[in-house]
Amino acid sequence: MRSLRAFIIGLLSFFPATILGYLLWLGMGGSEDNYSFAVWFPCNVVPFAGMILGCVWAWKTGEEYGVDYQG
């Protein structure tokens, strides 16, 4: 359950990270050159980094969903 919870929260964190990336893209000038740092960083790196951070956060806070094997 802990892994599934972390995976689902990681996927769901894609949407707020995408909005954050969009706002960052607008703040960086809204360039439309696909090879520009002002495009690939906020549009690609920010959403996927948000997913990874969401997954890590969910894993660390999901200890109560972990299975404790004592055998």
All heavy atoms as a GROMACS GRO file, in nm:
protein
  560
    1MET      N    1   0.082  -0.120   0.000
    1MET     CA    2   0.000   0.000   0.000
    1MET      C    3   0.086   0.126   0.000
    1MET      O    4   0.048   0.226  -0.060
    1MET     CB    5  -0.092   0.002   0.122
    1MET     CG    6  -0.213  -0.088   0.111
    1MET     SD    7  -0.313  -0.061  -0.036
    1MET     CE    8  -0.383   0.098  -0.005
    2ARG      N    9   0.198   0.120   0.070
    2ARG     CA   10   0.283   0.238   0.076
    2ARG      C   11   0.336   0.275  -0.063
    2ARG      O   12   0.340   0.392  -0.100
    2ARG     CB   13   0.398   0.211   0.172
    2ARG     CG   14   0.488   0.330   0.197
    2ARG     CD   15   0.594   0.294   0.298
    2ARG     NE   16   0.674   0.408   0.333
    2ARG     CZ   17   0.774   0.403   0.419
    2ARG    NH1   18   0.801   0.290   0.480
    2ARG    NH2   19   0.843   0.511   0.446
    3SER      N   20   0.376   0.174  -0.139
    3SER     CA   21   0.428   0.200  -0.274
    3SER      C   22   0.319   0.254  -0.366
    3SER      O   23   0.343   0.347  -0.442
    3SER     CB   24   0.485   0.071  -0.334
    3SER     OG   25   0.590   0.023  -0.256
    4LEU      N   26   0.202   0.194  -0.358
    4LEU     CA   27   0.090   0.240  -0.440
    4LEU      C   28   0.052   0.383  -0.405
    4LEU      O   29   0.027   0.466  -0.492
    4LEU     CB   30  -0.029   0.146  -0.425
    4LEU     CG   31  -0.151   0.178  -0.511
    4LEU    CD1   32  -0.115   0.170  -0.658
    4LEU    CD2   33  -0.264   0.082  -0.478
    5ARG      N   34   0.048   0.413  -0.276
    5ARG     CA   35   0.016   0.548  -0.230
    5ARG      C   36   0.119   0.648  -0.281
    5ARG      O   37   0.083   0.755  -0.331
    5ARG     CB   38   0.012   0.550  -0.077
    5ARG     CG   39  -0.011   0.687  -0.017
    5ARG     CD   40  -0.002   0.677   0.137
    5ARG     NE   41  -0.022   0.806   0.197
    5ARG     CZ   42   0.076   0.891   0.227
    5ARG    NH1   43   0.200   0.858   0.201
    5ARG    NH2   44   0.050   1.007   0.281
    6ALA      N   45   0.247   0.613  -0.271
    6ALA     CA   46   0.353   0.703  -0.318
    6ALA      C   47   0.343   0.724  -0.469
    6ALA      O   48   0.361   0.835  -0.518
    6ALA     CB   49   0.490   0.647  -0.280
    7PHE      N   50   0.313   0.617  -0.543
    7PHE     CA   51   0.300   0.628  -0.688
    7PHE      C   52   0.183   0.717  -0.727
    7PHE      O   53   0.196   0.804  -0.814
    7PHE     CB   54   0.284   0.488  -0.748
    7PHE     CG   55   0.269   0.488  -0.896
    7PHE    CD1   56   0.376   0.517  -0.978
    7PHE    CD2   57   0.147   0.458  -0.954
    7PHE    CE1   58   0.362   0.517  -1.116
    7PHE    CE2   59   0.132   0.457  -1.091
    7PHE     CZ   60   0.240   0.486  -1.172
    8ILE      N   61   0.069   0.700  -0.663
    8ILE     CA   62  -0.049   0.780  -0.695
    8ILE      C   63  -0.028   0.927  -0.660
    8ILE      O   64  -0.061   1.016  -0.739
    8ILE     CB   65  -0.174   0.722  -0.626
    8ILE    CG1   66  -0.211   0.589  -0.690
    8ILE    CG2   67  -0.291   0.819  -0.633
    8ILE    CD1   68  -0.318   0.513  -0.618
    9ILE      N   69   0.027   0.954  -0.544
    9ILE     CA   70   0.052   1.093  -0.506
    9ILE      C   71   0.156   1.156  -0.598
    9ILE      O   72   0.147   1.272  -0.636
    9ILE     CB   73   0.090   1.104  -0.358
    9ILE    CG1   74  -0.031   1.070  -0.272
    9ILE    CG2   75   0.144   1.242  -0.324
    9ILE    CD1   76  -0.005   1.066  -0.124
   10GLY      N   77   0.256   1.077  -0.638
   10GLY     CA   78   0.355   1.126  -0.734
   10GLY      C   79   0.292   1.163  -0.866
   10GLY      O   80   0.324   1.266  -0.925
   11LEU      N   81   0.199   1.080  -0.914
   11LEU     CA   82   0.129   1.112  -1.039
   11LEU      C   83   0.041   1.235  -1.024
   11LEU      O   84   0.034   1.319  -1.113
   11LEU     CB   85   0.044   0.993  -1.084
   11LEU     CG   86   0.118   0.877  -1.147
   11LEU    CD1   87   0.019   0.766  -1.182
   11LEU    CD2   88   0.194   0.920  -1.269
   12LEU      N   89  -0.027   1.245  -0.912
   12LEU     CA   90  -0.116   1.360  -0.891
   12LEU      C   91  -0.040   1.490  -0.872
   12LEU      O   92  -0.094   1.597  -0.898
   12LEU     CB   93  -0.208   1.334  -0.772
   12LEU     CG   94  -0.315   1.228  -0.794
   12LEU    CD1   95  -0.392   1.204  -0.665
   12LEU    CD2   96  -0.409   1.268  -0.904
   13SER      N   97   0.083   1.482  -0.828
   13SER     CA   98   0.162   1.605  -0.810
   13SER      C   99   0.209   1.661  -0.945
   13SER      O  100   0.262   1.772  -0.950
   13SER     CB  101   0.280   1.580  -0.718
   13SER     OG  102   0.370   1.490  -0.777
   14PHE      N  103   0.187   1.587  -1.053
   14PHE     CA  104   0.222   1.636  -1.186
   14PHE      C  105   0.142   1.762  -1.221
   14PHE      O  106   0.195   1.855  -1.281
   14PHE     CB  107   0.196   1.526  -1.290
   14PHE     CG  108   0.220   1.570  -1.432
   14PHE    CD1  109   0.349   1.580  -1.481
   14PHE    CD2  110   0.114   1.601  -1.515
   14PHE    CE1  111   0.371   1.619  -1.612
   14PHE    CE2  112   0.136   1.640  -1.646
   14PHE     CZ  113   0.265   1.649  -1.694
   15PHE      N  114   0.015   1.765  -1.184
   15PHE     CA  115  -0.072   1.877  -1.222
   15PHE      C  116  -0.032   2.009  -1.156
   15PHE      O  117  -0.017   2.109  -1.226
   15PHE     CB  118  -0.218   1.841  -1.197
   15PHE     CG  119  -0.260   1.721  -1.277
   15PHE    CD1  120  -0.284   1.600  -1.215
   15PHE    CD2  121  -0.272   1.728  -1.415
   15PHE    CE1  122  -0.320   1.489  -1.288
   15PHE    CE2  123  -0.308   1.617  -1.490
   15PHE     CZ  124  -0.333   1.498  -1.426
   16PRO      N  125  -0.013   2.014  -1.024
   16PRO     CA  126   0.033   2.142  -0.967
   16PRO      C  127   0.172   2.182  -1.014
   16PRO      O  128   0.200   2.300  -1.032
   16PRO     CB  129   0.030   2.120  -0.816
   16PRO     CG  130  -0.015   1.983  -0.792
   16PRO     CD  131  -0.044   1.917  -0.921
   17ALA      N  132   0.259   2.082  -1.038
   17ALA     CA  133   0.393   2.114  -1.087
   17ALA      C  134   0.387   2.169  -1.230
   17ALA      O  135   0.466   2.256  -1.266
   17ALA     CB  136   0.482   1.990  -1.082
   18THR      N  137   0.292   2.121  -1.309
   18THR     CA  138   0.275   2.174  -1.445
   18THR      C  139   0.227   2.318  -1.441
   18THR      O  140   0.273   2.402  -1.519
   18THR     CB  141   0.176   2.086  -1.524
   18THR    OG1  142   0.227   1.953  -1.528
   18THR    CG2  143   0.157   2.138  -1.665
   19ILE      N  144   0.136   2.348  -1.350
   19ILE     CA  145   0.089   2.486  -1.335
   19ILE      C  146   0.204   2.576  -1.290
   19ILE      O  147   0.221   2.687  -1.341
   19ILE     CB  148  -0.030   2.492  -1.238
   19ILE    CG1  149  -0.151   2.422  -1.300
   19ILE    CG2  150  -0.064   2.637  -1.202
   19ILE    CD1  151  -0.266   2.401  -1.205
   20LEU      N  152   0.284   2.526  -1.196
   20LEU     CA  153   0.402   2.601  -1.152
   20LEU      C  154   0.499   2.622  -1.268
   20LEU      O  155   0.554   2.732  -1.286
   20LEU     CB  156   0.470   2.529  -1.036
   20LEU     CG  157   0.594   2.594  -0.979
   20LEU    CD1  158   0.558   2.726  -0.913
   20LEU    CD2  159   0.661   2.501  -0.881
   21GLY      N  160   0.521   2.519  -1.348
   21GLY     CA  161   0.608   2.532  -1.465
   21GLY      C  162   0.554   2.631  -1.566
   21GLY      O  163   0.629   2.707  -1.627
   22TYR      N  164   0.422   2.630  -1.585
   22TYR     CA  165   0.360   2.726  -1.677
   22TYR      C  166   0.380   2.870  -1.629
   22TYR      O  167   0.416   2.959  -1.708
   22TYR     CB  168   0.211   2.695  -1.692
   22TYR     CG  169   0.135   2.796  -1.774
   22TYR    CD1  170   0.158   2.807  -1.911
   22TYR    CD2  171   0.042   2.881  -1.716
   22TYR    CE1  172   0.090   2.900  -1.987
   22TYR    CE2  173  -0.026   2.974  -1.791
   22TYR     CZ  174  -0.002   2.983  -1.927
   22TYR     OH  175  -0.069   3.076  -2.002
   23LEU      N  176   0.360   2.892  -1.500
   23LEU     CA  177   0.381   3.027  -1.445
   23LEU      C  178   0.527   3.068  -1.455
   23LEU      O  179   0.558   3.184  -1.483
   23LEU     CB  180   0.332   3.032  -1.300
   23LEU     CG  181   0.181   3.016  -1.281
   23LEU    CD1  182   0.146   3.011  -1.132
   23LEU    CD2  183   0.104   3.126  -1.351
   24LEU      N  184   0.617   2.973  -1.434
   24LEU     CA  185   0.760   3.002  -1.448
   24LEU      C  186   0.794   3.034  -1.594
   24LEU      O  187   0.871   3.125  -1.621
   24LEU     CB  188   0.841   2.882  -1.398
   24LEU     CG  189   0.992   2.898  -1.395
   24LEU    CD1  190   1.032   3.010  -1.299
   24LEU    CD2  191   1.056   2.768  -1.351
   25TRP      N  192   0.734   2.959  -1.687
   25TRP     CA  193   0.755   2.984  -1.830
   25TRP      C  194   0.707   3.124  -1.867
   25TRP      O  195   0.775   3.196  -1.940
   25TRP     CB  196   0.681   2.878  -1.911
   25TRP     CG  197   0.686   2.898  -2.058
   25TRP    CD1  198   0.793   2.880  -2.141
   25TRP    CD2  199   0.577   2.940  -2.142
   25TRP    NE1  200   0.757   2.907  -2.270
   25TRP    CE2  201   0.625   2.944  -2.274
   25TRP    CE3  202   0.444   2.973  -2.118
   25TRP    CZ2  203   0.545   2.981  -2.381
   25TRP    CZ3  204   0.364   3.008  -2.225
   25TRP    CH2  205   0.414   3.012  -2.354
   26LEU      N  206   0.590   3.164  -1.816
   26LEU     CA  207   0.541   3.299  -1.841
   26LEU      C  208   0.635   3.403  -1.780
   26LEU      O  209   0.662   3.507  -1.841
   26LEU     CB  210   0.400   3.316  -1.785
   26LEU     CG  211   0.288   3.247  -1.859
   26LEU    CD1  212   0.156   3.267  -1.784
   26LEU    CD2  213   0.277   3.298  -2.001
   27GLY      N  214   0.684   3.375  -1.660
   27GLY     CA  215   0.774   3.468  -1.593
   27GLY      C  216   0.909   3.481  -1.664
   27GLY      O  217   0.975   3.585  -1.654
   28MET      N  218   0.948   3.376  -1.736
   28MET     CA  219   1.076   3.380  -1.808
   28MET      C  220   1.060   3.438  -1.948
   28MET      O  221   1.154   3.436  -2.027
   28MET     CB  222   1.136   3.239  -1.815
   28MET     CG  223   1.177   3.185  -1.681
   28MET     SD  224   1.235   3.016  -1.687
   28MET     CE  225   1.405   3.040  -1.734
   29GLY      N  226   0.944   3.486  -1.982
   29GLY     CA  227   0.924   3.554  -2.110
   29GLY      C  228   0.835   3.481  -2.208
   29GLY      O  229   0.801   3.535  -2.311
   30GLY      N  230   0.800   3.358  -2.181
   30GLY     CA  231   0.710   3.284  -2.269
   30GLY      C  232   0.768   3.255  -2.406
   30GLY      O  233   0.698   3.261  -2.506
   31SER      N  234   0.896   3.225  -2.412
   31SER     CA  235   0.962   3.195  -2.539
   31SER      C  236   0.900   3.072  -2.604
   31SER      O  237   0.854   2.980  -2.536
   31SER     CB  238   1.111   3.170  -2.514
   31SER     OG  239   1.175   3.127  -2.632
   32GLU      N  240   0.899   3.069  -2.738
   32GLU     CA  241   0.845   2.955  -2.810
   32GLU      C  242   0.953   2.877  -2.884
   32GLU      O  243   0.923   2.789  -2.962
   32GLU     CB  244   0.735   3.000  -2.905
   32GLU     CG  245   0.614   3.053  -2.830
   32GLU     CD  246   0.499   3.088  -2.922
   32GLU    OE1  247   0.505   3.056  -3.041
   32GLU    OE2  248   0.403   3.148  -2.871
   33ASP      N  249   1.079   2.909  -2.858
   33ASP     CA  250   1.191   2.835  -2.916
   33ASP      C  251   1.213   2.708  -2.834
   33ASP      O  252   1.252   2.714  -2.718
   33ASP     CB  253   1.316   2.923  -2.915
   33ASP     CG  254   1.438   2.850  -2.968
   33ASP    OD1  255   1.421   2.753  -3.044
   33ASP    OD2  256   1.550   2.891  -2.932
   34ASN      N  257   1.187   2.593  -2.894
   34ASN     CA  258   1.190   2.467  -2.820
   34ASN      C  259   1.326   2.431  -2.763
   34ASN      O  260   1.334   2.349  -2.673
   34ASN     CB  261   1.140   2.352  -2.908
   34ASN     CG  262   0.991   2.358  -2.926
   34ASN    OD1  263   0.921   2.415  -2.845
   34ASN    ND2  264   0.943   2.299  -3.035
   35TYR      N  265   1.433   2.486  -2.815
   35TYR     CA  266   1.566   2.454  -2.766
   35TYR      C  267   1.617   2.553  -2.663
   35TYR      O  268   1.728   2.540  -2.614
   35TYR     CB  269   1.664   2.446  -2.884
   35TYR     CG  270   1.624   2.336  -2.981
   35TYR    CD1  271   1.568   2.368  -3.103
   35TYR    CD2  272   1.642   2.203  -2.948
   35TYR    CE1  273   1.530   2.268  -3.191
   35TYR    CE2  274   1.604   2.102  -3.035
   35TYR     CZ  275   1.548   2.134  -3.156
   35TYR     OH  276   1.511   2.036  -3.242
   36SER      N  277   1.535   2.648  -2.628
   36SER     CA  278   1.572   2.750  -2.530
   36SER      C  279   1.558   2.695  -2.388
   36SER      O  280   1.468   2.618  -2.358
   36SER     CB  281   1.482   2.872  -2.548
   36SER     OG  282   1.501   2.964  -2.444
   37PHE      N  283   1.649   2.737  -2.301
   37PHE     CA  284   1.641   2.698  -2.160
   37PHE      C  285   1.510   2.743  -2.100
   37PHE      O  286   1.453   2.674  -2.015
   37PHE     CB  287   1.759   2.759  -2.082
   37PHE     CG  288   1.754   2.730  -1.934
   37PHE    CD1  289   1.794   2.608  -1.884
   37PHE    CD2  290   1.708   2.827  -1.846
   37PHE    CE1  291   1.789   2.582  -1.749
   37PHE    CE2  292   1.702   2.802  -1.710
   37PHE     CZ  293   1.744   2.679  -1.662
   38ALA      N  294   1.460   2.858  -2.144
   38ALA     CA  295   1.335   2.914  -2.091
   38ALA      C  296   1.214   2.834  -2.133
   38ALA      O  297   1.103   2.862  -2.088
   38ALA     CB  298   1.319   3.059  -2.137
   39VAL      N  299   1.231   2.732  -2.217
   39VAL     CA  300   1.121   2.645  -2.255
   39VAL      C  301   1.138   2.507  -2.193
   39VAL      O  302   1.048   2.456  -2.127
   39VAL     CB  303   1.109   2.633  -2.409
   39VAL    CG1  304   1.006   2.528  -2.447
   39VAL    CG2  305   1.069   2.767  -2.468
   40TRP      N  306   1.252   2.443  -2.215
   40TRP     CA  307   1.263   2.305  -2.169
   40TRP      C  308   1.273   2.292  -2.018
   40TRP      O  309   1.229   2.190  -1.963
   40TRP     CB  310   1.377   2.230  -2.239
   40TRP     CG  311   1.516   2.278  -2.212
   40TRP    CD1  312   1.590   2.360  -2.290
   40TRP    CD2  313   1.598   2.247  -2.100
   40TRP    NE1  314   1.713   2.383  -2.234
   40TRP    CE2  315   1.720   2.313  -2.116
   40TRP    CE3  316   1.581   2.170  -1.986
   40TRP    CZ2  317   1.824   2.305  -2.026
   40TRP    CZ3  318   1.684   2.160  -1.895
   40TRP    CH2  319   1.804   2.227  -1.915
   41PHE      N  320   1.326   2.392  -1.948
   41PHE     CA  321   1.333   2.380  -1.802
   41PHE      C  322   1.195   2.389  -1.738
   41PHE      O  323   1.154   2.296  -1.667
   41PHE     CB  324   1.428   2.483  -1.744
   41PHE     CG  325   1.440   2.473  -1.594
   41PHE    CD1  326   1.514   2.371  -1.537
   41PHE    CD2  327   1.373   2.561  -1.511
   41PHE    CE1  328   1.524   2.359  -1.400
   41PHE    CE2  329   1.382   2.550  -1.374
   41PHE     CZ  330   1.458   2.449  -1.318
   42PRO      N  331   1.118   2.496  -1.760
   42PRO     CA  332   0.988   2.503  -1.692
   42PRO      C  333   0.885   2.405  -1.748
   42PRO      O  334   0.795   2.362  -1.675
   42PRO     CB  335   0.943   2.647  -1.711
   42PRO     CG  336   1.019   2.698  -1.827
   42PRO     CD  337   1.147   2.621  -1.830
   43CYS      N  338   0.897   2.367  -1.874
   43CYS     CA  339   0.795   2.281  -1.934
   43CYS      C  340   0.826   2.132  -1.920
   43CYS      O  341   0.734   2.050  -1.935
   43CYS     CB  342   0.779   2.316  -2.082
   43CYS     SG  343   0.720   2.483  -2.109
   44ASN      N  344   0.949   2.096  -1.895
   44ASN     CA  345   0.985   1.955  -1.884
   44ASN      C  346   1.043   1.918  -1.749
   44ASN      O  347   0.998   1.822  -1.686
   44ASN     CB  348   1.085   1.916  -1.994
   44ASN     CG  349   1.027   1.930  -2.132
   44ASN    OD1  350   0.914   1.892  -2.155
   44ASN    ND2  351   1.103   1.987  -2.224
   45VAL      N  352   1.141   1.993  -1.704
   45VAL     CA  353   1.210   1.958  -1.581
   45VAL      C  354   1.122   1.981  -1.459
   45VAL      O  355   1.114   1.895  -1.370
   45VAL     CB  356   1.343   2.036  -1.570
   45VAL    CG1  357   1.411   2.010  -1.437
   45VAL    CG2  358   1.435   1.999  -1.684
   46VAL      N  359   1.055   2.095  -1.453
   46VAL     CA  360   0.974   2.129  -1.335
   46VAL      C  361   0.861   2.027  -1.311
   46VAL      O  362   0.847   1.978  -1.199
   46VAL     CB  363   0.921   2.274  -1.344
   46VAL    CG1  364   0.822   2.302  -1.234
   46VAL    CG2  365   1.037   2.372  -1.336
   47PRO      N  366   0.780   1.989  -1.412
   47PRO     CA  367   0.675   1.891  -1.384
   47PRO      C  368   0.727   1.755  -1.341
   47PRO      O  369   0.674   1.693  -1.248
   47PRO     CB  370   0.600   1.881  -1.517
   47PRO     CG  371   0.623   2.011  -1.583
   47PRO     CD  372   0.762   2.049  -1.546
   48PHE      N  373   0.833   1.706  -1.406
   48PHE     CA  374   0.885   1.574  -1.369
   48PHE      C  375   0.959   1.577  -1.235
   48PHE      O  376   0.953   1.480  -1.159
   48PHE     CB  377   0.972   1.518  -1.480
   48PHE     CG  378   0.891   1.480  -1.600
   48PHE    CD1  379   0.901   1.552  -1.717
   48PHE    CD2  380   0.801   1.376  -1.595
   48PHE    CE1  381   0.824   1.520  -1.827
   48PHE    CE2  382   0.723   1.342  -1.703
   48PHE     CZ  383   0.734   1.415  -1.820
   49ALA      N  384   1.024   1.687  -1.205
   49ALA     CA  385   1.085   1.700  -1.072
   49ALA      C  386   0.977   1.707  -0.965
   49ALA      O  387   0.993   1.652  -0.856
   49ALA     CB  388   1.173   1.825  -1.067
   50GLY      N  389   0.865   1.772  -0.995
   50GLY     CA  390   0.752   1.775  -0.902
   50GLY      C  391   0.695   1.637  -0.877
   50GLY      O  392   0.658   1.603  -0.764
   51MET      N  393   0.690   1.554  -0.981
   51MET     CA  394   0.641   1.417  -0.964
   51MET      C  395   0.736   1.337  -0.876
   51MET      O  396   0.692   1.264  -0.787
   51MET     CB  397   0.630   1.348  -1.101
   51MET     CG  398   0.513   1.391  -1.183
   51MET     SD  399   0.509   1.315  -1.346
   51MET     CE  400   0.508   1.143  -1.307
   52ILE      N  401   0.864   1.351  -0.898
   52ILE     CA  402   0.963   1.277  -0.819
   52ILE      C  403   0.958   1.323  -0.674
   52ILE      O  404   0.958   1.240  -0.582
   52ILE     CB  405   1.103   1.293  -0.879
   52ILE    CG1  406   1.108   1.219  -1.014
   52ILE    CG2  407   1.210   1.240  -0.785
   52ILE    CD1  408   1.231   1.249  -1.095
   53LEU      N  409   0.953   1.454  -0.652
   53LEU     CA  410   0.946   1.505  -0.515
   53LEU      C  411   0.816   1.464  -0.446
   53LEU      O  412   0.816   1.431  -0.327
   53LEU     CB  413   0.960   1.657  -0.514
   53LEU     CG  414   1.098   1.710  -0.548
   53LEU    CD1  415   1.096   1.862  -0.557
   53LEU    CD2  416   1.200   1.664  -0.448
   54GLY      N  417   0.706   1.461  -0.519
   54GLY     CA  418   0.579   1.416  -0.462
   54GLY      C  419   0.584   1.270  -0.423
   54GLY      O  420   0.532   1.230  -0.318
   55CYS      N  421   0.648   1.190  -0.505
   55CYS     CA  422   0.661   1.047  -0.475
   55CYS      C  423   0.750   1.025  -0.353
   55CYS      O  424   0.718   0.944  -0.265
   55CYS     CB  425   0.718   0.976  -0.597
   55CYS     SG  426   0.704   0.799  -0.592
   56VAL      N  427   0.860   1.097  -0.346
   56VAL     CA  428   0.951   1.084  -0.231
   56VAL      C  429   0.883   1.131  -0.103
   56VAL      O  430   0.892   1.066   0.001
   56VAL     CB  431   1.082   1.163  -0.256
   56VAL    CG1  432   1.165   1.175  -0.131
   56VAL    CG2  433   1.161   1.097  -0.367
   57TRP      N  434   0.812   1.243  -0.111
   57TRP     CA  435   0.741   1.293   0.007
   57TRP      C  436   0.636   1.193   0.054
   57TRP      O  437   0.622   1.167   0.173
   57TRP     CB  438   0.675   1.427  -0.025
   57TRP     CG  439   0.589   1.476   0.086
   57TRP    CD1  440   0.630   1.542   0.199
   57TRP    CD2  441   0.448   1.461   0.097
   57TRP    NE1  442   0.522   1.569   0.278
   57TRP    CE2  443   0.408   1.520   0.218
   57TRP    CE3  444   0.351   1.405   0.016
   57TRP    CZ2  445   0.276   1.522   0.260
   57TRP    CZ3  446   0.219   1.407   0.058
   57TRP    CH2  447   0.184   1.465   0.178
   58ALA      N  448   0.561   1.136  -0.040
   58ALA     CA  449   0.457   1.040  -0.005
   58ALA      C  450   0.517   0.914   0.055
   58ALA      O  451   0.460   0.854   0.147
   58ALA     CB  452   0.374   1.005  -0.128
   59TRP      N  453   0.633   0.872   0.008
   59TRP     CA  454   0.699   0.754   0.063
   59TRP      C  455   0.744   0.781   0.206
   59TRP      O  456   0.724   0.698   0.296
   59TRP     CB  457   0.817   0.714  -0.024
   59TRP     CG  458   0.887   0.593   0.029
   59TRP    CD1  459   0.996   0.590   0.110
   59TRP    CD2  460   0.847   0.457   0.009
   59TRP    NE1  461   1.028   0.461   0.139
   59TRP    CE2  462   0.939   0.376   0.079
   59TRP    CE3  463   0.744   0.396  -0.062
   59TRP    CZ2  464   0.930   0.238   0.080
   59TRP    CZ3  465   0.736   0.258  -0.060
   59TRP    CH2  466   0.827   0.182   0.009
   60LYS      N  467   0.803   0.898   0.229
   60LYS     CA  468   0.853   0.930   0.363
   60LYS      C  469   0.740   0.949   0.465
   60LYS      O  470   0.758   0.918   0.582
   60LYS     CB  471   0.940   1.055   0.359
   60LYS     CG  472   1.073   1.031   0.295
   60LYS     CD  473   1.162   1.152   0.312
   60LYS     CE  474   1.296   1.124   0.254
   60LYS     NZ  475   1.393   1.084   0.353
   61THR      N  476   0.626   1.001   0.422
   61THR     CA  477   0.517   1.025   0.516
   61THR      C  478   0.420   0.908   0.524
   61THR      O  479   0.325   0.914   0.600
   61THR     CB  480   0.438   1.151   0.477
   61THR    OG1  481   0.381   1.134   0.348
   61THR    CG2  482   0.528   1.274   0.482
   62GLY      N  483   0.443   0.801   0.449
   62GLY     CA  484   0.350   0.688   0.445
   62GLY      C  485   0.392   0.570   0.528
   62GLY      O  486   0.358   0.456   0.497
   63GLU      N  487   0.463   0.594   0.635
   63GLU     CA  488   0.513   0.484   0.717
   63GLU      C  489   0.401   0.400   0.777
   63GLU      O  490   0.413   0.279   0.792
   63GLU     CB  491   0.602   0.538   0.828
   63GLU     CG  492   0.668   0.432   0.911
   63GLU     CD  493   0.762   0.490   1.015
   63GLU    OE1  494   0.790   0.610   1.010
   63GLU    OE2  495   0.806   0.412   1.101
   64GLU      N  496   0.288   0.463   0.810
   64GLU     CA  497   0.178   0.389   0.871
   64GLU      C  498   0.112   0.292   0.774
   64GLU      O  499   0.039   0.203   0.815
   64GLU     CB  500   0.072   0.483   0.929
   64GLU     CG  501   0.000   0.568   0.826
   64GLU     CD  502   0.069   0.700   0.795
   64GLU    OE1  503   0.184   0.719   0.838
   64GLU    OE2  504   0.009   0.784   0.728
   65TYR      N  505   0.141   0.308   0.642
   65TYR     CA  506   0.084   0.217   0.543
   65TYR      C  507   0.181   0.104   0.508
   65TYR      O  508   0.148   0.017   0.431
   65TYR     CB  509   0.048   0.293   0.414
   65TYR     CG  510  -0.054   0.401   0.438
   65TYR    CD1  511  -0.018   0.534   0.439
   65TYR    CD2  512  -0.186   0.369   0.461
   65TYR    CE1  513  -0.111   0.633   0.462
   65TYR    CE2  514  -0.280   0.467   0.483
   65TYR     CZ  515  -0.242   0.598   0.484
   65TYR     OH  516  -0.335   0.695   0.506
   66GLY      N  517   0.300   0.109   0.563
   66GLY     CA  518   0.398   0.005   0.536
   66GLY      C  519   0.365  -0.123   0.609
   66GLY      O  520   0.296  -0.126   0.710
   67VAL      N  521   0.416  -0.233   0.557
   67VAL     CA  522   0.394  -0.364   0.618
   67VAL      C  523   0.517  -0.398   0.697
   67VAL      O  524   0.629  -0.397   0.646
   67VAL     CB  525   0.367  -0.471   0.510
   67VAL    CG1  526   0.351  -0.608   0.572
   67VAL    CG2  527   0.246  -0.435   0.428
   68ASP      N  528   0.499  -0.430   0.823
   68ASP     CA  529   0.610  -0.463   0.912
   68ASP      C  530   0.621  -0.615   0.923
   68ASP      O  531   0.539  -0.680   0.988
   68ASP     CB  532   0.587  -0.400   1.050
   68ASP     CG  533   0.708  -0.415   1.140
   68ASP    OD1  534   0.818  -0.434   1.087
   68ASP    OD2  535   0.690  -0.406   1.262
   69TYR      N  536   0.720  -0.671   0.856
   69TYR     CA  537   0.743  -0.816   0.861
   69TYR      C  538   0.832  -0.849   0.979
   69TYR      O  539   0.943  -0.800   0.990
   69TYR     CB  540   0.809  -0.865   0.732
   69TYR     CG  541   0.720  -0.854   0.612
   69TYR    CD1  542   0.746  -0.760   0.513
   69TYR    CD2  543   0.612  -0.937   0.597
   69TYR    CE1  544   0.666  -0.750   0.402
   69TYR    CE2  545   0.529  -0.929   0.486
   69TYR     CZ  546   0.558  -0.836   0.390
   69TYR     OH  547   0.477  -0.828   0.280
   70GLN      N  548   0.784  -0.932   1.066
   70GLN     CA  549   0.863  -0.975   1.182
   70GLN      C  550   0.867  -1.127   1.184
   70GLN      O  551   0.815  -1.189   1.274
   70GLN     CB  552   0.807  -0.918   1.311
   70GLN     CG  553   0.814  -0.769   1.316
   70GLN     CD  554   0.779  -0.716   1.453
   70GLN    OE1  555   0.774  -0.790   1.549
   70GLN    NE2  556   0.755  -0.586   1.461
   71GLY      N  557   0.927  -1.181   1.084
   71GLY     CA  558   0.924  -1.325   1.079
   71GLY      C  559   1.051  -1.379   1.043
   71GLY      O  560   1.121  -1.458   1.041
   0.00000   0.00000   0.00000
